[in-house]
Amino acid sequence: MFEKIPNNVNLSENKRLQRALEQWQPNFIRWWMEMGPEGFQQDEVYLRTAISVDSNGWAQFDYVKMPDYRWGIFLVPAEPDRKIHFGDHIGEPVWNDVPGEFRKELRRIIVTQGDTEPASVEQQRLLGHTTPSLYDLRNLFQVNVEEGRHLWAMVYLLHQFFGRDGREEAEDLLTRRSGHKDTPRILEAFNKPVRDWLAFFAFTMFTDRDGKYQLAALAESAFDPLARSTKFMLTEEAHHLFVGETGIARIVKRTAELMKLSPNEDVTELGGIPLDIIQKYINEWFSASLDLFGSEDSSNAATFFGAGLKGRYREAERYSDHLALEGSYKLEVPDENGHLVERSIPLRRAMNIQLQDAYIEDCERALRRWNEILEKAGLSYRLKLPSQRFNRRIGVFSSHYFTPEGKIISESEFKSRSNQWLPTQEDYAYVSSLMTPVYERGKIANWIAPPTRGINQKPIDFEYVRR
């Protein structure tokens, strides 16, 4: 039967919840029309739409206007007799309702995750005007509509399990605005401007990748509806990471090609993005994304783990000790004299940095792939991740200043040298000057290489967006 809100949670059998979500739906559409992709709402886009969680239903491709996208609520099937597999309640049955003692903490987790979804749409709403190709335009819009669906996933949990408080929180998710001085988004990385397509690719590479690890940690949760929601969200999130990783790879490839054409390897003469600017964007977005993990030493993280609310990345596969009551995590941190000294953090309090470690491993894999492109081109330059201490706003490193190599320096030295490490206004202006839109089928901007393959086995010159 056709339902106004596609779902696999038997919404039609819960009339109260169905009415509440159907009342929220027009508010969501109003937000989308106001803050979604500007200037493209009436275009037909070749999008992937989930209509179920099985292999035949989660990826249906067709042309659709974005406001008509079938946003829905999908949870992976419940695992029979699933047990809590970490923390103080290990071995007990998972929860299908919110335990009263953890109500506040779970609501905070869901609201914070939910807030990131519309925030990223708001950050990216103007990028369609500078797209390098129809292929990239379509990928941008695919990311946007799926962030919208991920918002729906969290709103469902708020409405279903948190009563009036949940309904109010769901409304607030549509009233905050990325970068707004009075009503900003909750997490600072989601208030940063995404000025150009290099920033978009860096965002989807690094910030969305943080999302992968946060969702994976929540997929371990003892609160089964949250775990089942985030497991399906991870299926869609994979495309977002693909867009970012391959997007930067294509820029690196094109820059390498242009460097070979230039007598002095100055790609600005040929309209390319220099490798040192790419490195600065990596430094900026990687460090901002590390802040999303929270403090390296965190009592909240210990509480969430002990309660079974949030685990580590692939808790069952990567770890043998699921209590984490013994042992510690050793980390070099600044002391009161500004010297790095080794400190032992109790293991439960170090959950954030353990999740961050898995994230960094994943980022390093992508860097190796980008550097293989440079190596094959015969270039000596190598891209690299900055130290996890560099340019931090949250955590044990936030009150000190470090070089990208992790050396502690004074504030004055950092400020005098930061233009070597982070994008300057001149860098932003140069990259923006290259952002001339390309809407012709099969054509692509000069500063980026074409993709190696199309979407859903379509050719690269397919009409991904009908304008």
N, C-alpha and C positions, 0 to 999 in steps of 0.2 A: 504494500500500500504506500502511495506517495505521502511523505510527511514533510511538513514545513521545515523541520530541522532534521536532516539525516542523522541517524543514530543507531547504535546497537545496544542501547541501555534500556530498551522497553519504555521509552519516554511516554508513549501513548497510554501506558497503564498507570502513570503517575500524573494525574491531571493537574494537581497543584504545581508540581515542578514544570510541567509542560507549559502551563499558562505563564509562569514566572519567566521562563526562558523566551517565550514568544513575545513577552512584553519587553524583554531586554534586546531582542533581535533588531527592532527598528532603531534603537539607540546606537547599536553597533553599526548599522548601515549608515546612519547619519555621520558617525565618527569616520567611517571609511570614506565617504564622499568628501568630507572636509579635510581629512588628514592622510588619506591613501594616495596612490600615485597621481600626481597632478597632470591633468590634460589627456589622460588615456582611459578614462572610465567607460567610454563608449566604443573602444576598439575591441575587436575580437582577437583573443590571445589563445594560442595553442597550449592549453594547460593540462596538467595532471590533477585529477580530482579523486579523492578517496570516497568510495561508496560503501566499503566494508573493509575488514582487516585481513581477509584471506587474500591469497596470491592473485586471484582473478578480479578482486574488487578494489584493492587499495590504490591502483594506478590506472585509472581510466583517462585516456587522452582525447581531447576534443577542443574545438574552438568555443570560447565562452567570454562574455563580457564580465569583467571582474566583479562589478556589483551583483551579478547574477550567479557568482560562484557558489557552489553547494557546500557552504561551511557546515560541518557536522561534528558530532560527538562520538568518538570511537575509542573503545578500550579493547586491549587484547583479551582473549578468553581467559577466564579465571582458571588458575592451576588447582586441580583438586587437592585438598588436604595440604595446601601450602603452609609451611611453618616459617616463623621468624628465624632468620639464620645468622643474626649478629646482635650484639648488645646484651642488655640485662634480661631480656625476655626471650632469649634464644630457646628454640624448641617449642614455644607456645604457638597456637594457631594465629595466623595473621588476622588483622582487624578489618571488618567490613563496615564498621562505623567508627566515628572518631571517639577515642577514649577521652573522658572529661579532663583528665589530668594533663593531656597533651593538646588540648583544643587550641590554645593560644599559639603554641609553637607550630602546629600544623597549618593553621591559618596564615601565619607569618610566612612560612615556606611557600605556600601556594600563591599568596598575593605577590610575593617578590618575584617568583617565576613568571606569574601571569603578567606582571608589569613590564617585563622585558619584551614581550611579544608585540604589543602595539607600538612600543617605543621604537623598535627597529624599523617598522613601517614608516613612522614619522620621520626618522632620520634619513630615510632613503627616498622620500616622496618626490623629490625634484630630479632624480637621476635620469628618468626617462628622456628628459630634454637634451641629454648629452650622450646618449647611448652609442657605443662603438659599432653596433650591428643589431639586426633584428634578433639574431640568436641570443645575444646578451640581454636585449630588452625583454625577451620572453623569460629568460632565467631570472632576471630581477623580479618580474611580476610573479613568477612561480614562488620565489622566496617570500614575497609579500603576502600572497594569499595563504600560504602555509603558516606564516607567523600569525595571521588572523585565525586560522583554525586552531592553532596552539593556544591562543587566547580563549577560544571557545572551550577547550579542554579544561582549563583552569576555572573558568566561569561556571561550568557544569558542577565541578567539585564544590565551589563556594555556595552555589544555590542548593545543591542536594544535601550538603552535610553541615552547613554553618548557619542556617536560619536567617534571621533578619540581618545579623552581622555580615554574613556572606553576601546577601543581596546588596547591602550598602558598599561592601568592598568591590563587588562586581561593577557597580556604577562608577566608583572612583577610578577604576581601570580605564574608563573612557573619558575622564575629565582631566587627568594629568596630561602633560604635554612634554615631549622631549625638548630639553633646553630652555623651558619656560622659567622665567625668573621667579615667579610666585608659586607655580605648581609643577615643578620638574618631576621627571621620572625618579624612581627610588634609587637606582644604582647609577653612579656617575658616568660610567662608560656609555650608558644609553642616553646621556644628555650631550654627548660630543657630536659636533656636526660631521656629517659624511659629505664632504665637499665635492668629491669627484669619484671616478670609477676606480682609480687606484686605491682610494680609501674604502670604497665599497668592497673590493676584493680582499683588502686587508681585514675589514670588519668580518666578512663571511669566513675568512680563513682563521682568524684568531678569536674574535669575540663570539661568533657562532660556535666555534670549537669549544670554548668554555661552556657554552650551552649544552653541548654534547655530554660533557663530563658531569655537569650539574644534573642533567636529566638521567644519566646513567646511575648516579648516586641515589636519586629519588626512585629509580626503578627497582632498587633493592628494598624499598621501604616496607615496614610492617603494615602500614595502612594500604591495603590491597588496591582500592580504587585509584589511589595516586600512583602506585607502581604500575598498574595496568594502563593508565593514561600515558605515562611518560615512556613506557616501552614502545607504544605506537608512535608517539611523537619522534622518537629516535629514528624510526624508519624514514620519516620525511626529512628529518634534520640532515641526513646523510647527503642529500642533494645540495643543501646550502654549503656544506663544507667542500663539496666537489666544485661548486661555482667559485669559491674563494681560492682554493689551492690551484685549480687549473687556470683561473684568471690571472693570478700572479705569474704562473709558469709561462703563460702566453706572452705576457709583457716582457718577462726576462728573455724569452726566445727572440722576440722582435728587437729588443734593445741590443742583444748580441749580434743579430743580423746587421743592424744599422751601424754598430761599432766597426764591423768588418768593412763597411762601405766608406766610412769616414777616414781620411788620411791620419787624423790625430785622435780617432775614437771619440770625437765629440758628437754625441747623438743629437744634441740640441740643434745643430745645424741641419739635421734631417728630420726634425719633428719627433724624436724619440724621448723616452724617459730615462735619464741617466741612472746607472746602477746605484750611485750613492744616494739619490733621492728615494729609490725603492728601499734601500736599507734604512733610511730615516723613517719611512712609513712603517716598516717592520718594527723598528724600535718603539715608535709611538703606540701602535695598536697592540703589540705583544705586552708591553708594560701595563697599559690600561686594562687589558684583559686579565692579567694576573691579579689585579686588584679585586676582580669579581669573585675570586675564591675566598676572600676575607682574610683575616689575620692568620699568620702561620701558627700562632699560639692562641687557641680560642676555646673559651669555656662553653660557648654556644655549640660549637662543633662537637665537643665532648658530650654535652647534653643530648644533642640530636642522635649521636651514635648510640649512646647508652640506652636511650628510649626506643631505638629501632626505627627512628623516623627517616634517617638518611645514612646510607652506608658509604663504602668506598667504591671506586671503579672496579666492577667485576669482583665484588667482595668474595664470592665463593671460589672463583678461579685463581685469583692472584694472592690470596692470603690464607694462612692456616689457622691463625689465632683470631677468632671472631669476637673475642671479649675485649681484647686490647687493654686489659687491666694492668699488665706488667710491661716492662720495657719502655724505651724512650726513643725519640727522634733527635738526632744530633744535628745542630745547625749553627753556622757561624753568624753571629749577630753583633752589632756595635755595642760597646759598653759606654759608660758615662764619659769616658775620655776620648771616645771616637775611634777606639781600636776594635778590630774584629776578634771576638773570642768565641770559643765553642760553648754552646749551651745545650743542655738536654731538656727536651720538652716531653712531658708525659705523653704516652702514645695516643691516648684518647683526645688530648688537647691538640694533637698534631694532625687531626683528620683533614683539615683544609690543605695542608702542604702535601700530604700523601696523595690527595686528589690532584693537586697541582703538578706533582711529579709525573703522574701518568699523562697529563695534558702536555707537559714539556716534551716528553718522549715522542708523542704524536707530532708535535710541531717540528721537532728535529728531523723526523722522517721526511716531512715535506721540504724542509730546507735542503736535505740531501738531494732530493729530486731536482730542485731548482738549480743547485750547483752542478749537477750532472749536465744540465743544458749548457752552462758556462764552460764546463770542461770540454764537452764535445765541440764547442765553438772555438776552442783553442785559447780561451781567455783565462788570465790568472786570477781575476777578481772572484771572491767568494762571499756570498751572503751569509749572515750568521744571526742567531738569536742573541740579544743582549743578556747580560746577567739578570737573574731574577731580582737583584737588588736595585737595578737601574730604574730611576724615574717613578718610584712607587709613591702612592698616595695613601695606601692602607697597609697596615701590618707592621712588623718589627723593623722594616727598613725605611719607613715613611718619614721619619724625623731626621734622616741623614741624606747625604748626597753621594752618588756613586757614578763612576764612568760606566760605559757599556760593558767593560771587562770586569766590573765588580769592585774596582778600587775605590776606597772611600776618599772623598775630597771635600773641600770647603764649599759653602753655598756660593761664595763669590766666584770660585773657579768654575763651578757647574754652570752658573749663569753666563759667564764669559765664553764658555766652550759649547753651550747647548746647541748653538746653531750648526755645529759639526755633527750632532747626534740626532737632533729632532728637526722635523720640517720647519722651515722659516716661512714667513709670509711671502717671500720671493719664490720659494719652492712651490707653495700652494698656488701662487699666481701663474707660475710657468705650467704646472700640470693642468690647471684650469684652462689655460690658453689652448691646450691640445684637444679639449673636450668638445669637438664639433660633432653634432649628431650625424649618424649614418643610418638612414631608413630604407635604403635601396636593397632589394633582395640580393644576396650573394656578395655584397660589398662589406668592407670592414675598414675601420679607422687605421691610419698609418702607424700608430704607436703600439698596436697590439697584434699578435699573430692570430690567424684563424684557428678555430678549434680543430681537433683531429677528427672528430665525428659529430654528427648532429644528435638531436634529442629523439628518443623512441625510434631509432633506426631511420630517421628522416635525413635527407641530404642537408649539407650545411647551408645551401641557398634556398631552403624551404621557406615559405612565407609564414614565419613563426608568429608574426603579429600583423593582422590586417588593419591597416590604418585608414 
